[in-house]
Amino acid sequence: MTAQQFLTYDAFVELATADPAVVGLVLKGSRAHDGMITRYSDHDLYVVLADGAVTELAGLAGRRTAGLDLVIVSLTEFRAAGMPGHERYALARARVVLDRLDGDIARLLADKARLGADEAFQHAGGLLDAYANSLYRSVKNHRDGHALAARLDAADSMRFLLELLFALDRRTRPYNKYLEWELGRFPLPGWDTGALLHAVDRVSATGDVAPQRHLFALVETAAREAGLGGVLDAWGEDLDLMRP
């Protein structure tokens, strides 16, 4: 079999495993999330090549079929993937199919799954301010009779809220598709998963002020415990509009 003749995921894995240039294979996406596979699910596969390696497989970079989506990168490129970037969550929950580096591929995935302490703190500060801004605009628009604007700002605030809560736990926020999957298996410390998801659903759908303010009270406590009180204090008297 040559690199141009593969038809299936299993056949490609066999081909890549036999190639000494390949130091790692990493499966991401729905196939790496138990219970998320559907009949439409393809295999999203990272193929990690040794730096400087020459292989016929390199010519398949970006190749997509109905069942297989390939990302072919050097080891150096794989180290940098998602650091930062949208791909970080996908790699945080990816599965190692092949690791020829005595566990280094798995360790790289573990590093992507955990934000550094300083990184998380700085990221959380910006997200907290963005969350407060959208919440403030939503409540103010509701007060002033701008119903659509209030709902849109409320929905925006939920995006920042979720990113913030995961950052406080030094994690990257999952894609929306995997939010319930992630929280069902790896809950956020100090948060009731069912209540949180219900509140996010209600706020996003209705823009109701009461659940927004209730959530903010919980977030304010968590943020101050994390040392981010200064971000909130900068809002001054405007905090009164956000609180219950």
N, C-alpha and C positions, 0 to 999 in steps of 0.2 A: 504494500500500500504506500502511495506517496501522499505528500501533504495536500495535493489537489484532489485526492480521491475520497477524503473522509465524507461520511454521510450522516453519522450520528454522534452524539456526545460520547458514548462509550468508545466508539471507534477512534475518535480524536484523542481521548484520554490515553488510550493504548498507544497511539502513535507518538504523542508528546512524552509519555513516560519512557519510551524507548530512545528518546533523543537526549543525549548527554548535555546538550546546551540548555535544556529546560531544568531549572532549579526549583520551580514551584508551580503548582496549579491551585487556584483559589476560586471556589464557587460562591457567587453572591446572588442576591435577588430572592425571589420567592422559593427557589429550590433550596435555599439555605435557611428557610424559615418553616419549621414544622407546621403543617396544617394550612399553609398558604398556597399550596400548589393547585392550579386549575388546569383544564385541558389546553389553555392558551399559554401556559408557562413554558418559556424556553430555558436553556441553560446559559446563564451569564458567567463566563469563565475568564479569569485573569490567567494569562500564561506568562510566567516570569522567567526571563532568560538571564543567564550569567552575563555580566558586563563584558562587552566586546565579543560575545559569542557569535558565530556565523552559523545560521541554520535556515533551511528552506521554510520553516514555519514562520519566520519573520515576514514573509510575503503575504501571510494571511491576516495581518493586522487590520482590524476593523471589519473583518469578514462577518456577515450576518446571514443566517438562514432561518427558516421557521423554527428550528429547534436549538440553534446554537449561535451565541453572540460572543465573539472573541475580542479580548483586549490583550494585546501582546506588548509587553514592556520589558525593559531591562531591570535588573535588580535595583539599580539606583533610582530609576523612575518609579518603581513600586514603593520604595521607601518614602518617596515624596507624595505619593497619591493620596489625595484627601487631606493633606496636611498644610494648610487648611483646604476646605473645599466641600462641595455637595456630596462627593463620593465617600466621605468619611464614614457616614452611618452604614452604607452598604458594605464597606470593608470591616467595620466594627462587628458586624454579625455574620460575616462570611465564614465559609468552611474550608479548611485545608484539605485538598485532595491529594497533593503531593508536596513533600518538603524534603529536599535533598540537602538542606543546610543545618541539619541537626537541631531542628526546632526554631531556627531563625525566622522562617516565614510565619509561624504561629506567633512568635514574639512580636513581630512587626504588626500583626493584626491586633494583638493585645494593646500595643502602644497607641494604635489609632482609636481604640475603643475607650480610652481613658484620657480625659483632658488633663493637662498639667495644672497644678494648683494656681499658679499665677495666670495662666491662660484662662482658666475657668473664671477666676475672680474678675479679670478685666472684661471678659466677654459678658459675664452676668451683669456687670454695672451698666454697660451700654444697653443690654436687653431690658433691664429694669426701667431705665429712663424711657425707652421706646414704648414699653408696655404702659407705663403711667401716662405717657403722652396720648396714646390712642384711647385709653380708658377715659381720661379727662375730656377729650374731644367728644367721645360718645355720650357721656353723661351731660355735658354742656349742650350738645345738639338735641338731646332728648328734652332737656329743660326748655329749650327755645323753640320746640315744635318741629324740628327737622328730623322726621322719623327715619327716612332712608339713610341720611348721613349718619345718624346715631347707630343704626344697625351695621352699616359698613365699617364704621370705626370700631364697633364692638367686635366684629369678626376679625379685623386687623389685630386687635389687642390680644386675641386668643393665640395667634401665631407667635407673638412676642412672649406671651405668658409661658407657653409650652417650651419654647427654646430656653427661657430663663430657668424654669424648674429643672430641666435636664442639665443645664450648665451648673446649677448649684450642686448637683450630684456628680459633677465632673464627667458628664456624658453628653454626647451629641444627640440632638433631637432626631427621632426616627422620621422617615417619610410618613405622610398621612396614612398611606396604605398599611403601615406596620405599627401605627400608634397603639391600637388596642392590643395587638400581639405583644408588643414590647412591654407595656404596662401590666399585662396579664401575667407575664413571666418574670419581669424585673421591675417591681413597683418602685415608685419614688419614695424614699424614706420620709415618713411624717405625713404622707398624703394617702387618703382613702381613694383607691383607684376608681371605684364605681362612682363615688360622689364627684370626683374631679371630672371624669368623662361626661357625666350628666350635666355638670355646670358648663363645661366647654360647649357641649351640644346645644344647650338652651341659650346661652349667650350668643353663640354664632348664628342661631336661627332667628332669635327674637330681638336681641339687643336690650333685653330687660335690664333695668338699672339695679334692682335689688340683688340679683345673683352676681352682678359685676362688683358691687360694693362688698358683698360677702367674700368673694374671692380675693379682693384687694386686701381685706383685713388679714386673711391668712397669709397672703404674699408679703405684706408689710412685716409681719412677725418673722417669717422665714428670712427675709432680706436683712432685717436688722440683726438677727442672730448670726448671719453670714458676714457681718461687718460692712453692709452696704447702706447703712442708715443715712449717710451723707447724700447719697443720690436722691433719696426721698425728701430729705430736709430742704434740698434746693428748691423744691416745689412750693415751699412756704404755705401760705393760707389756702392755696389751691388744693392741698391734700383734703381739706374739709369736704370738698365736693365729691371726692372719691371714696371717702370712708362711709361706713354705714351710719 
